[in-house]
Amino acid sequence: MSETKRQKQKILTRKHLIEIAIKQFGENGIIATRTADIARAAGVSHGTIFSHFSTQDELVITVIEEFGTRIIQRLHELVDTNSSLFEVLQGHINGLIEFEPFYTKLIIERRLLPESVCNTYIMIQSTISFHISIAAEKEMEQGTIRKMPIHLIYNTWIGLIHYYITNSDLFSPNGSVLKQYSNELLQHCMNLLKK
């Protein structure tokens, strides 16, 4: 019985550490945030971090996977319910809004992170692209959007998002750039795709 309580506590502690890491990475940057900073913010000993994650890279990978899982799950549900491309893109941007500080640091610092971390990021982006492509291909077949290479649809969309996020100090210095511009970005992307 006590083993079950201990296992539940360990799972809760791990989830708590991931949530705190997402927040700390978003506030201070992935590279600048130390495991000691996360432990302090989480109210645990520094050793607790390493009882859940053998290295800092493993922690970063786990955080990126958590971020990816949450967004991909939403997109998967939208694709499964035959949602429109607009709704899938809207689901994507809404998921990014939830993680905007973390995602901003991730895309700015990605090239400086270890290869294993970058590979996790690339796998998540590929899965997001796949879900967007399903909705786009359906609408191309229906004739509601122009036929074009799928990679251009995704790259145009993600390029818009990344441009606004990396220049958020210019577009929205005091708040969420994605909240402020999400409707505009969605409409612009759809206008580019319409026949």
Backbone as a printed PyTorch tensor [residue, N CA C, xyz], in Angstrom:
tensor([[[  0.8190,  -1.1970,   0.0000],
         [  0.0000,   0.0000,   0.0000],
         [  0.8600,   1.2570,   0.0000]],

        [[  1.8770,   1.3310,   0.8760],
         [  2.7290,   2.5130,   0.9380],
         [  3.5420,   2.6650,  -0.3460]],

        [[  3.8520,   1.5460,  -1.0040],
         [  4.5750,   1.6040,  -2.2760],
         [  3.7420,   2.3050,  -3.3370]],

        [[  2.4460,   2.0360,  -3.3640],
         [  1.5490,   2.6770,  -4.3170],
         [  1.4900,   4.1800,  -4.0660]],

        [[  1.3960,   4.5920,  -2.7980],
         [  1.4040,   6.0170,  -2.4620],
         [  2.7140,   6.6580,  -2.9000]],

        [[  3.7820,   5.9410,  -2.6830],
         [  5.1070,   6.4520,  -3.0590],
         [  5.2090,   6.6050,  -4.5760]],

        [[  4.7000,   5.6200,  -5.3040],
         [  4.7280,   5.7010,  -6.7590],
         [  3.8750,   6.8670,  -7.2640]],

        [[  2.7050,   7.0570,  -6.6640],
         [  1.8340,   8.1800,  -7.0460],
         [  2.5280,   9.5060,  -6.7700]],

        [[  3.1870,   9.5980,  -5.6140],
         [  3.8980,  10.8260,  -5.2570],
         [  5.0370,  11.0930,  -6.2380]],

        [[  5.7180,  10.0410,  -6.6530],
         [  6.8180,  10.1980,  -7.5930],
         [  6.3020,  10.7170,  -8.9410]],

        [[  5.1590,  10.1950,  -9.3920],
         [  4.5520,  10.6470, -10.6450],
         [  4.1450,  12.1160, -10.5300]],

        [[  3.5260,  12.4760,  -9.3980],
         [  3.1150,  13.8710,  -9.1870],
         [  4.3120,  14.8130,  -9.1280]],

        [[  5.3760,  14.3750,  -8.4770],
         [  6.5830,  15.2000,  -8.3910],
         [  7.1890,  15.4050,  -9.7710]],

        [[  7.2390,  14.3470, -10.5580],
         [  7.7870,  14.4560, -11.9220],
         [  6.9570,  15.4440, -12.7500]],

        [[  5.6260,  15.3390, -12.6890],
         [  4.7600,  16.2700, -13.4210],
         [  4.9900,  17.7000, -12.9520]],

        [[  5.1160,  17.8690, -11.6520],
         [  5.3650,  19.1980, -11.0830],
         [  6.6880,  19.7630, -11.5970]],

        [[  7.7170,  18.9470, -11.6330],
         [  9.0190,  19.3980, -12.1230],
         [  8.9470,  19.8080, -13.5940]],

        [[  8.1900,  19.0700, -14.3890],
         [  8.0340,  19.4090, -15.8080],
         [  7.3290,  20.7530, -15.9500]],

        [[  6.2640,  20.9660, -15.1810],
         [  5.5340,  22.2420, -15.2410],
         [  6.4210,  23.4080, -14.8140]],

        [[  7.1750,  23.2150, -13.7550],
         [  8.0820,  24.2700, -13.2820],
         [  9.1690,  24.5250, -14.3200]],

        [[  9.6900,  23.4750, -14.9350],
         [ 10.7350,  23.6360, -15.9610],
         [ 10.1870,  24.4120, -17.1570]],

        [[  8.9690,  24.1150, -17.5890],
         [  8.3620,  24.8550, -18.6980],
         [  8.3280,  26.3470, -18.3600]],

        [[  7.9120,  26.6550, -17.1400],
         [  7.8120,  28.0520, -16.6990],
         [  9.2000,  28.6990, -16.6150]],

        [[ 10.1470,  28.0110, -16.0020],
         [ 11.4930,  28.5540, -15.8420],
         [ 12.1890,  28.7520, -17.1950]],

        [[ 12.0590,  27.7680, -18.0850],
         [ 12.6540,  27.9020, -19.4190],
         [ 12.0410,  29.0820, -20.1570]],

        [[ 10.7380,  29.2710, -20.0060],
         [ 10.0590,  30.3850, -20.6600],
         [ 10.4890,  31.7290, -20.1160]],

        [[ 10.7280,  31.7990, -18.8230],
         [ 11.1110,  33.0730, -18.1970],
         [ 12.5790,  33.4000, -18.4110]],

        [[ 13.4510,  32.3980, -18.2880],
         [ 14.8910,  32.6580, -18.2480],
         [ 15.6690,  32.1260, -19.4420]],

        [[ 15.0250,  31.3240, -20.2750],
         [ 15.7350,  30.6930, -21.3840],
         [ 16.1320,  29.2820, -21.0180]],

        [[ 16.2010,  28.4370, -22.0190],
         [ 16.5330,  27.0350, -21.7920],
         [ 18.0000,  26.8940, -21.4180]],

        [[ 18.8450,  27.6210, -22.1150],
         [ 20.2860,  27.5150, -21.8720],
         [ 20.6770,  28.1110, -20.5230]],

        [[ 20.0640,  29.2310, -20.1500],
         [ 20.4350,  29.9200, -18.9080],
         [ 19.8570,  29.2750, -17.6570]],

        [[ 18.8040,  28.4810, -17.8030],
         [ 18.1580,  27.8780, -16.6300],
         [ 18.9420,  26.6530, -16.1690]],

        [[ 19.3110,  26.6620, -14.9040],
         [ 20.0420,  25.5400, -14.3240],
         [ 19.0670,  24.6170, -13.5940]],

        [[ 19.4480,  23.3790, -13.4430],
         [ 18.6010,  22.4420, -12.7020],
         [ 18.3870,  22.9250, -11.2680]],

        [[ 19.3800,  23.6000, -10.7010],
         [ 19.2350,  24.1450,  -9.3450],
         [ 18.1320,  25.2010,  -9.3080]],

        [[ 17.9930,  25.9890, -10.3800],
         [ 16.9270,  26.9970, -10.4590],
         [ 15.5580,  26.3270, -10.4570]],

        [[ 15.4500,  25.2410, -11.2060],
         [ 14.1820,  24.5090, -11.2840],
         [ 13.8550,  23.8820,  -9.9360]],

        [[ 14.8510,  23.2910,  -9.3020],
         [ 14.6360,  22.6790,  -7.9780],
         [ 14.1650,  23.7260,  -6.9750]],

        [[ 14.8150,  24.8770,  -6.9720],
         [ 14.4310,  25.9470,  -6.0380],
         [ 12.9980,  26.3960,  -6.2970]],

        [[ 12.6600,  26.6300,  -7.5570],
         [ 11.3050,  27.0770,  -7.9130],
         [ 10.2550,  26.0100,  -7.5880]],

        [[ 10.6480,  24.7460,  -7.6830],
         [  9.7210,  23.6390,  -7.4050],
         [  9.6190,  23.3240,  -5.9220]],

        [[ 10.5410,  23.8770,  -5.1330],
         [ 10.5260,  23.6050,  -3.6980],
         [ 11.0140,  22.2160,  -3.3530]],

        [[ 11.9670,  21.7100,  -4.1470],
         [ 12.5370,  20.3780,  -3.8900],
         [ 14.0550,  20.4960,  -3.8280]],

        [[ 14.6920,  19.4390,  -3.3630],
         [ 16.1550,  19.4390,  -3.3390],
         [ 16.6920,  19.2800,  -4.7570]],

        [[ 17.9020,  19.7420,  -4.9570],
         [ 18.5260,  19.6240,  -6.2780],
         [ 18.6310,  18.1560,  -6.7040]],

        [[ 18.8930,  17.2800,  -5.7520],
         [ 19.0040,  15.8570,  -6.0560],
         [ 17.7050,  15.2430,  -6.5570]],

        [[ 16.5780,  15.8390,  -6.1760],
         [ 15.2780,  15.3330,  -6.6300],
         [ 15.1610,  15.4200,  -8.1520]],

        [[ 15.7050,  16.4780,  -8.7100],
         [ 15.6850,  16.6270, -10.1770],
         [ 16.3310,  15.3950, -10.8130]],

        [[ 17.4920,  15.0140, -10.2760],
         [ 18.2510,  13.9210, -10.8890],
         [ 17.7260,  12.5430, -10.5100]],

        [[ 16.8130,  12.4680,  -9.5660],
         [ 16.1730,  11.1740,  -9.3190],
         [ 15.0590,  10.9360, -10.3470]],

        [[ 14.6500,  12.0030, -11.0510],
         [ 13.6170,  11.8920, -12.0900],
         [ 14.1910,  12.0130, -13.4980]],

        [[ 15.2870,  12.7340, -13.6410],
         [ 15.9150,  12.9550, -14.9560],
         [ 17.4160,  12.7950, -14.7740]],

        [[ 18.0070,  11.8610, -15.5090],
         [ 19.4220,  11.5600, -15.2780],
         [ 20.3450,  12.7050, -15.6920]],

        [[ 19.9230,  13.5290, -16.6380],
         [ 20.7360,  14.6660, -17.0790],
         [ 19.8220,  15.8670, -17.3440]],

        [[ 20.4280,  17.0240, -17.4650],
         [ 19.6600,  18.2170, -17.8030],
         [ 19.0720,  18.0760, -19.2070]],

        [[ 19.8280,  17.4650, -20.1240],
         [ 19.3060,  17.2460, -21.4830],
         [ 18.0510,  16.3750, -21.4520]],

        [[ 18.0450,  15.3570, -20.6000],
         [ 16.8540,  14.5050, -20.4910],
         [ 15.6560,  15.3190, -19.9950]],

        [[ 15.8960,  16.2170, -19.0690],
         [ 14.8230,  17.0900, -18.5780],
         [ 14.3000,  17.9740, -19.7100]],

        [[ 15.1960,  18.5840, -20.4630],
         [ 14.7810,  19.4600, -21.5720],
         [ 13.9990,  18.6580, -22.6080]],

        [[ 14.4870,  17.4800, -22.9570],
         [ 13.7890,  16.6260, -23.9230],
         [ 12.3960,  16.2760, -23.4070]],

        [[ 12.2890,  15.9370, -22.1400],
         [ 10.9920,  15.5850, -21.5540],
         [ 10.0370,  16.7670, -21.6110]],

        [[ 10.5410,  17.9590, -21.3390],
         [  9.7050,  19.1630, -21.4030],
         [  9.2250,  19.4050, -22.8350]],

        [[ 10.1220,  19.2690, -23.7930],
         [  9.7330,  19.4570, -25.1990],
         [  8.7170,  18.3940, -25.6040]],

        [[  8.9250,  17.1680, -25.1690],
         [  7.9640,  16.0970, -25.4790],
         [  6.5940,  16.3890, -24.8720]],

        [[  6.5690,  16.9130, -23.6530],
         [  5.2980,  17.2580, -22.9990],
         [  4.5780,  18.3570, -23.7800]],

        [[  5.3160,  19.3800, -24.1520],
         [  4.7710,  20.4620, -24.9720],
         [  4.2080,  19.8890, -26.2760]],

        [[  4.9900,  19.0530, -26.9370],
         [  4.5700,  18.4600, -28.2020],
         [  3.3610,  17.5620, -28.0650]],

        [[  3.3440,  16.7460, -27.0260],
         [  2.2280,  15.8280, -26.8040],
         [  0.9180,  16.5820, -26.6450]],

        [[  0.9420,  17.6550, -25.8950],
         [ -0.2910,  18.4170, -25.6620],
         [ -0.8160,  19.0430, -26.9590]],

        [[  0.0820,  19.6010, -27.7510],
         [ -0.3630,  20.2270, -29.0010],
         [ -0.7930,  19.1680, -30.0140]],

        [[  0.0000,  18.1280, -30.1540],
         [ -0.3110,  17.0800, -31.1360],
         [ -1.6200,  16.3820, -30.7900]],

        [[ -1.8870,  16.1730, -29.5200],
         [ -3.1450,  15.5370, -29.1080],
         [ -4.3390,  16.3690, -29.5750]],

        [[ -4.2550,  17.6870, -29.4270],
         [ -5.3340,  18.5650, -29.8980],
         [ -5.5120,  18.4570, -31.4080]],

        [[ -4.3940,  18.4890, -32.1250],
         [ -4.4690,  18.4260, -33.5860],
         [ -5.0110,  17.0820, -34.0420]],

        [[ -4.6010,  16.0190, -33.3650],
         [ -5.0810,  14.6860, -33.7060],
         [ -6.5980,  14.6030, -33.5460]],

        [[ -7.1040,  15.1620, -32.4480],
         [ -8.5550,  15.1690, -32.2170],
         [ -9.2770,  15.9630, -33.3100]],

        [[ -8.7070,  17.0920, -33.7120],
         [ -9.3260,  17.9040, -34.7510],
         [ -9.3500,  17.1700, -36.0910]],

        [[ -8.2430,  16.5270, -36.4350],
         [ -8.1710,  15.7830, -37.6990],
         [ -9.1500,  14.6120, -37.6570]],

        [[ -9.2250,  13.9340, -36.5180],
         [-10.1430,  12.7990, -36.3740],
         [-11.6050,  13.2000, -36.5100]],

        [[-11.9250,  14.4270, -36.1450],
         [-13.3150,  14.8830, -36.2490],
         [-13.5580,  15.6280, -37.5620]],

        [[-12.6390,  15.4540, -38.5150],
         [-12.8060,  16.0110, -39.8590],
         [-12.8890,  17.5380, -39.8540]],

        [[-12.1290,  18.1700, -38.9800],
         [-12.1270,  19.6280, -38.8810],
         [-11.4840,  20.2510, -40.1090]],

        [[-11.8100,  21.5020, -40.3420],
         [-11.2600,  22.2330, -41.4850],
         [ -9.8030,  22.6010, -41.2240]],

        [[ -9.1110,  22.9830, -42.2860],
         [ -7.7260,  23.4380, -42.1420],
         [ -7.6750,  24.6450, -41.2140]],

        [[ -8.6140,  25.5560, -41.3690],
         [ -8.6680,  26.7290, -40.4920],
         [ -8.7440,  26.2960, -39.0290]],

        [[ -9.5900,  25.3250, -38.7160],
         [ -9.7400,  24.8550, -37.3330],
         [ -8.4820,  24.1660, -36.8230]],

        [[ -7.7930,  23.4330, -37.6980],
         [ -6.5470,  22.7770, -37.3010],
         [ -5.4730,  23.8240, -37.0210]],

        [[ -5.3560,  24.8260, -37.9010],
         [ -4.3800,  25.8950, -37.6760],
         [ -4.7220,  26.6770, -36.4080]],

        [[ -6.0010,  26.8920, -36.1840],
         [ -6.4430,  27.5880, -34.9890],
         [ -6.0980,  26.7720, -33.7400]],

        [[ -6.2960,  25.4520, -33.8020],
         [ -5.9180,  24.5850, -32.6870],
         [ -4.4240,  24.6330, -32.4250]],

        [[ -3.6480,  24.6990, -33.4920],
         [ -2.1940,  24.7780, -33.3600],
         [ -1.7860,  26.0780, -32.6710]],

        [[ -2.2990,  27.1950, -33.1580],
         [ -1.8860,  28.4800, -32.5750],
         [ -2.3910,  28.6210, -31.1370]],

        [[ -3.5750,  28.0910, -30.8390],
         [ -4.0700,  28.1350, -29.4590],
         [ -3.1830,  27.3110, -28.5260]],

        [[ -2.7010,  26.1720, -29.0150],
         [ -1.7630,  25.3700, -28.2230],
         [ -0.4540,  26.1000, -27.9930]],

        [[  0.0170,  26.8020, -29.0190],
         [  1.2590,  27.5630, -28.8750],
         [  1.0860,  28.7190, -27.8930]],

        [[ -0.0880,  29.3380, -27.8860],
         [ -0.3420,  30.4280, -26.9480],
         [ -0.1640,  29.9480, -25.5090]],

        [[ -0.6310,  28.7370, -25.2310],
         [ -0.4990,  28.1750, -23.8820],
         [  0.9680,  28.0610, -23.4630]],

        [[  1.8510,  27.8230, -24.4150],
         [  3.2790,  27.6180, -24.1320],
         [  4.1460,  28.7350, -24.7070]],

        [[  3.5650,  29.8800, -25.0100],
         [  4.2890,  30.9030, -25.7740],
         [  5.6500,  31.3050, -25.2040]],

        [[  5.7760,  31.5930, -23.9070],
         [  7.1160,  31.9560, -23.4110],
         [  8.1400,  30.8350, -23.6270]],

        [[  7.7410,  29.6070, -23.3050],
         [  8.6510,  28.4680, -23.5070],
         [  8.9620,  28.2750, -24.9870]],

        [[  7.9350,  28.2920, -25.8330],
         [  8.1280,  28.0560, -27.2610],
         [  9.0060,  29.1450, -27.8760]],

        [[  8.8460,  30.3690, -27.4250],
         [  9.6800,  31.4700, -27.9190],
         [ 11.1430,  31.1780, -27.6490]],

        [[ 11.4490,  30.8020, -26.4320],
         [ 12.8510,  30.4910, -26.0830],
         [ 13.3410,  29.2790, -26.8750]],

        [[ 12.4690,  28.3040, -27.0680],
         [ 12.8610,  27.0980, -27.7970],
         [ 13.2470,  27.4270, -29.2380]],

        [[ 12.4390,  28.2100, -29.9240],
         [ 12.7800,  28.4810, -31.3270],
         [ 13.9670,  29.4320, -31.4550]],

        [[ 14.1520,  30.3160, -30.4850],
         [ 15.3010,  31.2200, -30.5320],
         [ 16.6040,  30.4800, -30.1990]],

        [[ 16.5500,  29.5680, -29.2370],
         [ 17.7590,  28.8940, -28.7550],
         [ 18.0140,  27.5380, -29.3980]],

        [[ 17.0970,  27.0580, -30.2090],
         [ 17.1640,  25.6860, -30.7340],
         [ 18.5260,  25.3260, -31.3150]],

        [[ 19.1070,  26.1820, -32.1030],
         [ 20.3830,  25.8480, -32.7580],
         [ 21.5440,  25.7390, -31.7750]],

        [[ 21.3610,  26.2490, -30.5790],
         [ 22.4110,  26.2000, -29.5700],
         [ 22.2610,  25.0010, -28.6320]],

        [[ 21.1610,  24.2920, -28.7590],
         [ 20.8800,  23.1660, -27.8720],
         [ 21.5420,  21.8910, -28.3950]],

        [[ 21.7520,  20.9030, -27.5380],
         [ 22.3560,  19.6360, -27.9670],
         [ 21.5290,  18.9650, -29.0730]],

        [[ 22.1990,  18.1690, -29.8800],
         [ 21.5540,  17.5180, -31.0240],
         [ 20.3470,  16.6780, -30.6170]],

        [[ 20.4540,  15.9700, -29.5010],
         [ 19.3340,  15.1220, -29.0640],
         [ 18.0920,  15.9670, -28.7640]],

        [[ 18.2890,  17.1500, -28.2120],
         [ 17.1830,  18.0590, -27.9280],
         [ 16.5890,  18.5720, -29.2400]],

        [[ 17.4540,  18.9690, -30.1590],
         [ 17.0010,  19.4550, -31.4750],
         [ 16.2340,  18.3770, -32.2230]],

        [[ 16.6780,  17.1480, -32.1290],
         [ 15.9910,  16.0550, -32.8160],
         [ 14.5740,  15.8570, -32.2690]],

        [[ 14.4050,  16.0270, -30.9800],
         [ 13.0710,  15.9310, -30.3750],
         [ 12.1800,  17.0390, -30.9140]],

        [[ 12.7030,  18.2390, -30.9810],
         [ 11.9620,  19.3830, -31.5320],
         [ 11.5540,  19.1040, -32.9870]],

        [[ 12.4670,  18.5860, -33.7810],
         [ 12.2030,  18.3060, -35.2010],
         [ 11.1180,  17.2370, -35.3480]],

        [[ 11.1610,  16.2030, -34.5170],
         [ 10.1280,  15.1500, -34.5820],
         [  8.7460,  15.7210, -34.2770]],

        [[  8.6740,  16.6080, -33.3070],
         [  7.3910,  17.2160, -32.9540],
         [  6.8900,  18.0970, -34.0970]],

        [[  7.7700,  18.8990, -34.6710],
         [  7.3690,  19.7550, -35.7900],
         [  6.9110,  18.9000, -36.9760]],

        [[  7.5610,  17.7740, -37.2070],
         [  7.1620,  16.8770, -38.3040],
         [  5.7660,  16.3140, -38.0650]],

        [[  5.4650,  15.9620, -36.8220],
         [  4.1410,  15.4220, -36.5010],
         [  3.0700,  16.4990, -36.6460]],

        [[  3.3720,  17.7140, -36.2180],
         [  2.4350,  18.8300, -36.3900],
         [  2.1930,  19.0630, -37.8750]],

        [[  3.2600,  19.0570, -38.6480],
         [  3.1510,  19.2310, -40.1010],
         [  2.2710,  18.1500, -40.7270]],

        [[  2.4260,  16.9240, -40.2630],
         [  1.6200,  15.8130, -40.7720],
         [  0.1350,  16.0620, -40.5380]],

        [[ -0.2240,  16.4930, -39.3370],
         [ -1.6340,  16.7470, -39.0230],
         [ -2.1940,  17.9020, -39.8590]],

        [[ -1.4050,  18.9340, -40.0330],
         [ -1.8420,  20.0600, -40.8670],
         [ -1.9970,  19.5930, -42.3120]],

        [[ -1.1000,  18.7320, -42.7700],
         [ -1.1620,  18.2580, -44.1630],
         [ -2.4190,  17.4290, -44.4280]],

        [[ -2.8780,  16.6810, -43.4460],
         [ -4.0980,  15.8870, -43.6250],
         [ -5.2750,  16.8150, -43.9130]],

        [[ -5.4140,  17.8750, -43.1050],
         [ -6.5060,  18.8310, -43.3080],
         [ -6.3370,  19.5690, -44.6250]],

        [[ -5.1130,  19.9390, -44.9850],
         [ -4.8620,  20.6760, -46.2190],
         [ -5.1560,  19.8140, -47.4510]],

        [[ -4.7070,  18.5650, -47.4220],
         [ -4.9510,  17.6690, -48.5660],
         [ -6.4390,  17.4620, -48.7960]],

        [[ -7.2030,  17.3330, -47.7060],
         [ -8.6490,  17.1650, -47.8100],
         [ -9.2680,  18.3830, -48.5070]],

        [[ -8.8380,  19.5690, -48.1110],
         [ -9.4140,  20.7780, -48.6980],
         [ -8.9280,  21.0150, -50.1290]],

        [[ -7.7310,  20.5550, -50.4470],
         [ -7.2830,  20.6480, -51.8460],
         [ -8.1400,  19.7330, -52.7170]],

        [[ -8.4290,  18.5250, -52.2190],
         [ -9.2870,  17.5880, -52.9600],
         [-10.7010,  18.1440, -53.1330]],

        [[-11.1980,  18.8490, -52.1240],
         [-12.5400,  19.4390, -52.1940],
         [-12.5580,  20.7170, -53.0380]],

        [[-11.3890,  21.2430, -53.3210],
         [-11.3000,  22.4550, -54.1250],
         [-11.5060,  23.7440, -53.3460]],

        [[-11.4390,  23.6820, -52.0160],
         [-11.6280,  24.9060, -51.2280],
         [-10.3400,  25.7110, -51.0830]],

        [[ -9.1850,  25.0480, -51.2670],
         [ -7.9160,  25.7760, -51.3180],
         [ -7.1600,  25.3430, -52.5610]],

        [[ -6.2050,  26.1830, -52.9580],
         [ -5.4090,  25.8930, -54.1550],
         [ -4.5220,  24.6720, -53.9400]],

        [[ -4.2670,  23.9610, -55.0220],
         [ -3.3240,  22.8320, -54.9530],
         [ -1.9150,  23.4050, -54.9480]],

        [[ -1.1360,  22.9160, -54.0100],
         [  0.2640,  23.3330, -53.8830],
         [  0.9970,  22.3060, -53.0390]],

        [[  2.3170,  22.3190, -53.0850],
         [  3.0650,  21.3760, -52.2490],
         [  2.7420,  21.5900, -50.7640]],

        [[  2.4770,  20.4950, -50.0900],
         [  2.1040,  20.5430, -48.6720],
         [  3.1750,  21.2430, -47.8380]],

        [[  4.4480,  20.9860, -48.1560],
         [  5.5000,  21.5890, -47.3320],
         [  5.4530,  23.1130, -47.3930]],

        [[  4.9790,  23.6830, -48.5010],
         [  4.8790,  25.1380, -48.5860],
         [  3.7690,  25.6740, -47.6870]],

        [[  2.6950,  24.9140, -47.5390],
         [  1.6110,  25.3310, -46.6440],
         [  2.1410,  25.3790, -45.2090]],

        [[  2.7820,  24.2930, -44.7980],
         [  3.2900,  24.2500, -43.4230],
         [  4.3800,  25.3020, -43.2060]],

        [[  5.3180,  25.4060, -44.1430],
         [  6.4210,  26.3450, -43.9650],
         [  5.9440,  27.7940, -43.9640]],

        [[  4.9280,  28.0990, -44.7450],
         [  4.3600,  29.4460, -44.7350],
         [  3.7330,  29.7300, -43.3740]],

        [[  2.9550,  28.7790, -42.8910],
         [  2.2780,  28.9310, -41.5990],
         [  3.2810,  29.0800, -40.4610]],

        [[  4.2250,  28.1570, -40.3750],
         [  5.1690,  28.1800, -39.2510],
         [  6.1070,  29.3700, -39.3830]],

        [[  6.4130,  29.7640, -40.6210],
         [  7.2470,  30.9520, -40.8380],
         [  6.5840,  32.2090, -40.3130]],

        [[  5.2890,  32.3560, -40.5490],
         [  4.5430,  33.5050, -40.0190],
         [  4.5940,  33.5150, -38.4940]],

        [[  4.3090,  32.3700, -37.9120],
         [  4.2940,  32.2780, -36.4520],
         [  5.6690,  32.5970, -35.8780]],

        [[  6.7030,  31.9840, -36.4360],
         [  8.0480,  32.1910, -35.9040],
         [  8.5160,  33.6300, -36.0940]],

        [[  8.1420,  34.2510, -37.1950],
         [  8.5290,  35.6430, -37.4210],
         [  7.9160,  36.5400, -36.3380]],

        [[  6.6420,  36.3460, -36.0560],
         [  5.9910,  37.1740, -35.0410],
         [  6.5310,  36.8710, -33.6440]],

        [[  6.7590,  35.5970, -33.3510],
         [  7.2650,  35.2420, -32.0180],
         [  8.6650,  35.8030, -31.7980]],

        [[  9.5380,  35.6410, -32.7770],
         [ 10.9190,  36.0960, -32.5800],
         [ 11.0320,  37.6160, -32.6180]],

        [[ 10.0050,  38.2930, -33.0940],
         [  9.9870,  39.7540, -33.1020],
         [  8.8800,  40.2980, -32.2040]],

        [[  8.5280,  39.5440, -31.1850],
         [  7.4290,  39.9490, -30.3010],
         [  7.7270,  41.2720, -29.5940]],

        [[  8.9990,  41.5720, -29.4010],
         [  9.3440,  42.8520, -28.7720],
         [  8.9180,  44.0350, -29.6390]],

        [[  8.7930,  43.8290, -30.9450],
         [  8.3440,  44.8770, -31.8520],
         [  6.8250,  44.8980, -32.0040]],

        [[  6.2290,  43.7030, -32.0840],
         [  4.8000,  43.5950, -32.3640],
         [  3.9200,  43.6800, -31.1220]],

        [[  4.4050,  43.1500, -30.0160],
         [  3.5860,  43.0920, -28.8000],
         [  4.5000,  43.0790, -27.5740]],

        [[  5.1580,  44.2070, -27.2980],
         [  6.1660,  44.2200, -26.2310],
         [  5.6280,  43.9410, -24.8260]],

        [[  4.3320,  44.1040, -24.6250],
         [  3.7950,  43.9470, -23.2640],
         [  2.8340,  42.7810, -23.1030]],

        [[  2.8110,  41.8630, -24.0480],
         [  1.8700,  40.7590, -23.9240],
         [  2.1310,  39.6740, -24.9480]],

        [[  1.1800,  38.8050, -25.0790],
         [  1.2930,  37.6770, -25.9940],
         [  1.1050,  38.1300, -27.4420]],

        [[  2.1300,  37.9610, -28.2280],
         [  2.0430,  38.3290, -29.6420],
         [  1.0750,  37.4040, -30.3720]],

        [[  1.0180,  36.1380, -29.9840],
         [  0.1120,  35.2090, -30.6480],
         [ -1.3450,  35.4890, -30.2990]],

        [[ -1.6240,  35.8640, -29.0560],
         [ -2.9990,  36.2460, -28.7040],
         [ -3.4190,  37.4770, -29.5060]],

        [[ -2.5090,  38.4380, -29.5840],
         [ -2.8400,  39.6920, -30.2500],
         [ -3.0470,  39.5130, -31.7570]],

        [[ -2.2500,  38.6450, -32.3820],
         [ -2.2660,  38.5360, -33.8470],
         [ -2.8060,  37.2200, -34.3850]],

        [[ -3.2990,  36.3240, -33.5240],
         [ -3.6970,  34.9940, -34.0070],
         [ -4.7480,  35.0690, -35.1080]],

        [[ -5.7800,  35.8590, -34.9250],
         [ -6.8330,  35.9440, -35.9520],
         [ -6.2860,  36.4960, -37.2630]],

        [[ -5.4470,  37.5100, -37.1640],
         [ -4.8500,  38.0970, -38.3550],
         [ -3.9620,  37.0800, -39.0960]],

        [[ -3.1620,  36.3390, -38.3440],
         [ -2.2840,  35.3360, -38.9510],
         [ -3.0930,  34.2230, -39.6090]],

        [[ -4.1430,  33.7690, -38.9300],
         [ -5.0080,  32.7230, -39.4810],
         [ -5.6700,  33.1950, -40.7770]],

        [[ -6.2340,  34.3950, -40.7470],
         [ -6.9170,  34.9170, -41.9400],
         [ -5.9310,  35.1210, -43.0870]],

        [[ -4.7630,  35.6290, -42.7910],
         [ -3.7580,  35.8630, -43.8260],
         [ -3.3420,  34.5460, -44.4860]],

        [[ -3.0840,  33.5500, -43.6550],
         [ -2.6680,  32.2450, -44.1920],
         [ -3.7800,  31.6610, -45.0540]],

        [[ -5.0020,  31.7040, -44.5780],
         [ -6.1230,  31.1460, -45.3650],
         [ -6.3490,  31.9290, -46.6530]],

        [[ -6.1590,  33.2540, -46.6130],
         [ -6.2960,  34.0580, -47.8380],
         [ -5.2480,  33.6800, -48.8750]],

        [[ -4.0560,  33.3380, -48.4210],
         [ -3.0010,  32.9010, -49.3400],
         [ -3.3580,  31.5810, -50.0110]],

        [[ -4.1220,  30.7490, -49.3070],
         [ -4.4300,  29.4010, -49.7950],
         [ -5.7190,  29.3140, -50.6090]],

        [[ -6.6100,  30.2790, -50.4230],
         [ -7.9000,  30.2120, -51.1090],
         [ -7.7300,  30.2800, -52.6260]],

        [[ -8.6630,  29.6320, -53.3060],
         [ -8.6670,  29.6530, -54.7750],
         [ -9.0480,  31.0190, -55.2660]]])
